[in-house]
């Protein structure tokens, strides 16, 4: 065993999670912490990150590292990744969870808004992945897990969001081929409707309508996504790559979302 391999074997696996101040990102961080991972949380809001880190530490007893980063700023992203490697001793798992949603009819959507969603959701994922690659290669069991959405199948008013999430899926498939020889797997998770503070702000009748369209009969919880992340992140999950896994309670089987429902 090389000295680098020995250092990796002796420390906990390290996960860097973008969008960690959001409902799903927070759920992923909390679950991985419970499984013994060292966690680095990243989001654009330092204040939000600190609050989430405090809550997760109180719930799990695991100290969180935080690094604020603007995914539209390459230097900011690189600094956050470098800080993670320096503080925690390496990087094994990258979870690209950050994203924004700015829906509108295509004829009313300003080009700048379309580009903003692509810049954060798609280009931000590429920037973060590129910054993390040297450390993930050193891991030898590196994992890149990116959240897409079933919205890329086509949601009313979500042309920019669908384009960004479909782009992430395509990029991930290409990267899975390029990085396989380095021991890095690249996969996507496509959540359906997940209960978060954002979704809870929707009218009850909309949430109920969505629930009735889900074959398993309930809306998803962040832990449903987090458990799937945990499977893909494991050092022994090296034979799964280039895949996009729906976590939607079977809703992806029942057709695209209509005008009278809401975005994932």
C-alpha positions in Angstrom: 0.0 0.0 0.0 1.4 3.4 -1.0 1.6 6.2 1.6 -1.2 8.1 -0.1 -3.4 4.9 0.0 -2.6 4.4 3.7 -3.6 8.0 4.5 -6.9 7.5 2.7 -7.6 4.2 4.5 -6.9 5.7 7.9 -9.2 8.7 7.7 -13.0 8.8 7.3 -14.3 9.3 3.8 -14.7 13.0 2.9 -17.7 14.5 1.1 -18.0 18.0 -0.3 -21.6 19.0 -0.8 -22.7 22.1 -2.7 -26.1 23.6 -2.1 -25.8 22.3 1.4 -28.0 25.0 3.0 -31.0 23.8 1.0 -33.4 21.1 2.2 -32.1 18.2 0.1 -28.4 19.2 0.5 -28.9 19.5 4.3 -30.5 16.0 4.4 -27.6 14.5 2.4 -25.1 16.1 4.8 -26.9 14.9 7.9 -27.2 11.3 6.6 -23.6 11.0 5.5 -22.4 12.4 8.8 -24.5 9.8 10.6 -22.6 7.2 8.5 -19.2 8.5 9.6 -18.2 10.7 6.8 -16.3 13.9 7.3 -18.4 16.6 5.7 -17.6 19.9 4.0 -20.7 22.1 3.4 -20.8 24.7 0.6 -23.4 27.2 -0.4 -23.4 30.8 -1.5 -24.6 32.0 1.9 -22.0 31.8 4.7 -24.7 32.7 7.3 -27.0 29.9 6.1 -24.1 27.4 6.0 -23.2 28.2 9.6 -26.8 27.7 10.8 -27.1 24.4 9.0 -23.7 23.2 10.2 -24.7 24.0 13.8 -28.0 22.1 13.5 -26.4 19.0 11.9 -23.6 19.0 14.5 -26.1 19.1 17.3 -28.1 16.3 15.7 -25.2 14.0 14.8 -22.3 15.0 17.0 -20.2 15.4 13.9 -18.4 18.8 13.3 -19.0 20.3 9.9 -16.5 22.2 7.8 -18.0 25.1 5.8 -16.8 26.9 2.7 -19.0 29.6 1.1 -18.7 29.6 -2.7 -20.5 31.2 -5.6 -20.7 28.6 -8.4 -20.6 31.3 -11.0 -17.1 32.3 -9.7 -14.4 29.7 -10.6 -11.9 31.1 -8.1 -14.5 31.0 -5.3 -15.2 27.3 -6.1 -11.6 26.4 -6.3 -10.9 28.0 -2.9 -13.7 26.1 -1.3 -12.5 22.7 -2.7 -8.9 23.5 -1.7 -10.0 24.4 1.8 -11.9 21.1 2.1 -8.8 19.1 1.1 -6.6 21.1 3.5 -8.9 20.8 6.5 -10.1 17.3 6.1 -7.1 15.6 4.5 -8.5 14.8 1.1 -11.7 14.4 -0.9 -13.6 11.2 -1.9 -17.1 12.2 -2.7 -18.4 15.3 -4.6 -22.2 15.9 -4.4 -23.3 18.6 -6.8 -26.6 19.6 -5.2 -26.7 23.4 -5.8 -29.2 24.8 -8.2 -31.7 27.6 -8.8 -35.1 27.6 -10.4 -36.5 30.6 -12.3 -39.6 29.4 -14.3 -41.4 31.4 -16.9 -43.1 30.9 -20.2 -40.4 30.9 -22.9 -41.8 34.1 -24.6 -41.6 35.9 -21.3 -38.2 34.6 -20.2 -35.3 37.1 -20.5 -32.1 35.6 -22.1 -30.2 36.8 -19.0 -32.4 34.7 -16.7 -32.1 31.6 -19.0 -28.3 32.0 -18.9 -28.3 32.6 -15.1 -29.9 29.2 -14.5 -27.5 27.5 -16.9 -24.5 29.2 -15.3 -25.4 28.1 -11.8 -26.9 24.7 -12.4 -24.8 23.3 -15.3 -21.6 25.5 -15.6 -21.4 25.5 -11.8 -21.5 21.7 -11.7 -18.7 21.6 -14.4 -16.6 24.1 -12.5 -16.9 22.3 -9.2 -16.2 18.9 -10.8 -13.1 20.3 -12.5 -11.8 21.8 -9.2 -12.4 18.5 -7.3 -10.8 16.1 -9.9 -7.2 16.1 -8.6 -8.3 15.2 -5.1 -10.8 12.7 -6.3 -8.1 11.0 -8.4 -6.0 10.7 -5.3 -8.8 9.0 -3.5 -8.8 6.0 -6.0 -12.5 5.5 -5.0 -13.7 8.9 -6.0 -17.4 9.5 -6.5 -19.2 12.3 -8.3 -22.9 12.4 -7.7 -25.0 15.2 -9.3 -28.6 16.0 -8.7 -30.7 16.5 -11.8 -34.5 16.4 -11.7 -37.3 14.6 -13.4 -38.1 18.2 -14.7 -35.6 17.5 -17.5 -38.2 15.3 -19.0 -40.3 18.4 -19.5 -42.1 20.6 -17.1 -44.4 23.5 -18.0 -42.4 26.8 -17.8 -39.1 25.1 -16.9 -37.2 25.4 -20.2 -34.1 26.8 -18.7 -34.2 24.5 -15.7 -34.9 21.4 -17.9 -32.0 22.4 -20.2 -29.6 22.7 -17.2 -30.6 19.4 -15.6 -30.6 17.6 -18.9 -27.1 19.0 -19.5 -25.9 17.7 -16.2 -27.2 14.2 -17.1 -25.4 14.3 -20.5 -22.1 15.6 -19.0 -22.2 13.0 -16.3 -22.5 10.2 -18.8 -19.5 11.5 -20.7 -17.5 12.0 -17.6 -18.2 8.5 -16.5 -16.4 7.2 -19.5 -13.5 9.7 -19.2 -12.9 9.0 -15.5 -13.5 5.2 -15.2 -9.8 4.4 -15.5 -9.1 6.7 -12.5 -11.5 4.7 -10.3 -14.0 7.6 -10.2 -17.7 6.8 -10.8 -20.0 9.5 -12.0 -23.8 9.2 -11.5 -26.9 11.3 -11.3 -29.9 11.3 -9.0 -33.2 12.7 -10.4 -35.5 13.6 -7.5 -39.2 13.9 -7.9 -41.3 16.0 -5.6 -39.3 16.2 -2.3 -40.7 17.9 0.8 -38.5 20.8 1.7 -39.1 24.3 3.2 -39.5 25.5 -0.4 -42.1 23.0 -1.3 -43.9 23.5 2.0 -44.6 27.1 0.9 -46.8 25.8 -1.9 -50.6 25.7 -1.5 -51.9 22.6 0.2 -54.1 21.7 -2.7 -51.1 21.7 -5.1 -49.1 19.4 -2.8 -52.1 17.1 -2.5 -52.6 17.0 -6.3 -48.9 16.1 -6.7 -49.1 13.4 -3.9 -52.1 11.8 -5.7 -50.0 11.5 -8.9 -47.2 9.5 -7.1 -47.6 5.8 -7.3 -46.2 5.0 -3.9 -48.8 7.4 -2.4 -46.6 10.0 -0.6 -44.2 12.8 -1.4 -40.5 12.3 -1.1 -38.4 13.3 1.9 -34.7 14.5 1.8 -33.7 11.1 3.4 -35.0 9.3 0.3 -32.4 11.2 -1.8 -29.8 11.0 0.9 -29.9 7.2 1.1 -29.4 6.9 -2.6 -26.4 9.3 -2.4 -25.0 7.1 0.4 -25.2 4.0 -1.8 -23.5 5.7 -4.7 -20.9 7.3 -2.5 -19.7 4.1 -0.9 -16.2 2.9 -1.6 -17.7 -0.5 -2.6 -20.1 1.0 -5.2 -17.5 1.1 -7.9 -19.4 -1.0 -10.5 -22.2 1.6 -10.9 -21.3 4.5 -13.1 -22.9 6.6 -15.9 -26.4 6.1 -14.5 -29.3 8.5 -13.7 -31.4 7.1 -10.9 -35.0 8.5 -10.4 -36.0 9.0 -6.8 -39.6 9.9 -7.4 -41.8 7.3 -5.9 -42.5 5.9 -9.4 -43.7 9.1 -10.8 -41.3 9.1 -13.7 -43.3 6.1 -15.1 -46.6 8.0 -15.1 -45.7 10.8 -17.5 -44.4 14.4 -17.5 -45.8 17.0 -15.2 -48.6 19.1 -16.6 -49.4 22.8 -16.5 -51.5 22.3 -13.3 -48.6 20.8 -11.3 -45.3 22.2 -10.1 -41.6 21.9 -10.7 -39.5 19.4 -8.8 
